[in-house]
Each structure stands twice: as C-alpha cells, then as structure tokens.
C-alpha cells in the first residue's frame, strides 16, 4: 500500500472530531489505511543509545503525534496513558507491545498487582491500538529483531504525566513526561 507523508497524516488527524478520538476504531482505521512514508519523518528523528526518544511532531487540544525512536534492545516502562486513547504504528522496523491487566492499584500507597496478557507485534502493515479497558502496556524493540525501529504514537489528548508500574516489585507511581525534540528541534 503506498504511503503518505507525515504532514498529510497530521492533516488527516486535524480533520478528526473529538468523537473520532473517543472511538478507538476510527483512528486505528486511519493508521491502517494511511501508512506514513518513512522518508517523511526523518527530520523528526533523534536517537539516543541509552534510552528511546520522544519526538513531538504535532500537538493540538485534541491530539498529539509523536515519533519514538528505539535502538535495538530499548523498551519503555510498563505504563498507562492517563485515560487517553493511544494508537501506534511502526513505519520503520517492528516492535512488540506487551499488554497487562491491573488486578489491584492503589496509587496513593504506590502499590499494584499486574499480570501480562497478550503481546502484539507492531510493524508497517499492523498498527496497534491500546485497549481502553486494559490500557497498561510496555513497548519494546527486542534484540532478536536486530534493527532500529520508529513508532508513531497518536494520543487522544496531550498529557504530561503517566503512571508507571513494576510487575516484580508490585509498585506504581506517577512520573512526568518530556519530549526529546519538538517539531524537529532538539530540546535544550
């Protein structure tokens, strides 16, 4: 399937209504039927050998669009999206999404019990959507894939913090989020 530029993809997102961002299937279909050309995102990509990078492409009151760069072996914390919907596509490489079910969470006490559920492979032909009923997950680029990857993330509303979870320690807590770059420019 021929791809479109990231600018055209962002334009299509700007045409979506607030209701479209509440209906997980609408934006998921947009990602599936409008794959983004890898060449068009190059200006937004910053890499770090120590940690994945979060690169802001577009931000409106209804959504934010990020390119996340993953070196081989990099992974996110287990996290949620603070009640925002999330869609992901991998125009470069492939990634795995490990989903979790929260059995118990007491944010005030910093305690939780989570269990892994299913794993989804995200690649250029298979975008993913986070299940609003079980939104806790982690994204990773396994060493056995042997190549860098880039994922595009669409969040239903911009947010600047999330809850992270430790399956082994049965702990959870809120962290602040930041961007590595904004609109193609590295943050100072």
Secondary structure, 3 states (H helix, E strand, C coil): CCCECHHHHHHHHHCCCHHHHHCHHHHHHHHHHCCECHHHHHHHCCCCCCCCEEEEEEECCCCEEEEEEECCCCECCEECCCCCCEEEEEEECCEEEEEEEEEEEECCCCEEEEEEEEEEEEECCECEECCCCCCCEEEECCHHHCCCEEEEEEECCCCCEEEEEECCCCEEEEEECCCCEECCEECC
